[in-house]
């Protein structure tokens, strides 16, 4: 990267970059500048457009500074955009979907700038250095992992969610109707199938969405949705199944210690009796039984 440090007048700098973080509280940064000075110069293009450091720029203006040290980047448009994205990923408080969009765009730029890379690998016995071709995405994931603290898997999944999710799925996430884990499964469908099935699957737990996606791939999304419609209480069934599985596991552990149902307190034995009645279709709905079951 071609870069040089200079001093520029603040009035000449242009805060027109869409990635800049403007209009935020910079009072703490102002105090830091007053105490130790400006540690990191503002990064600008040769056209004086701020690429990174909008908060520093704002703090300096608030403090009455008229000029500032800057690092001038003499690079192409893609490199300049990548610098701005890097700054945001490291410093800016983004929501999850903004991070995903930034990561996806960063990957696109990185692949355009580095379509093929080579990694030098030393030969174990002869010391020769044959060249091993690697995909740019692998190096990109490692670079971003170092900067953000996210694992390469987290970065890959974040980019995949942004690339593969239909607009309706993104809107549902924005409203809080879908979790990240649910989205990771839904985006395995085509965008058309995501849109078609969203209302059917967004209330399902993750493991049931996995089953739905598998069925949609095997039978088509329409047939998979008909399967859901035949089980309108799928979420409730799944919750009960999980509870019963945990109960079964716990009872097995107790049985190893010689503890049976008769060792339980009377109220617990009554609960087991109610469950037995439910299983035989004789579950009572009167107030007394409801109180004993849920109290």
ABEGO torsion letter per residue (X at the ends): XBBBBBBBBAAABBBABAABBBGBBAAAAAAAAAAAEBABBBBBBAAGBBABGAAAAAAAAAAGBABBBBBBBBBBAAAAAAAAAAAAAAABBBBAAAAAAAAAAAAAAAAAABABBBBBBBBAAAGBBBBBBBBAAAAAAAAAAAAAGBBAAAAAAAAAAAAABBAAAAAAAAAGABBAAAAAAAAABBAAAAAAAAAAAAABBAAAAAAAAAAAAAAEAAAAAAAAAABAAAAAAAAAAAAAAAAAAAAAAAAAAGBBAAABBAAAAAAAAAAAAAAAGABBABAAAAAAAAX
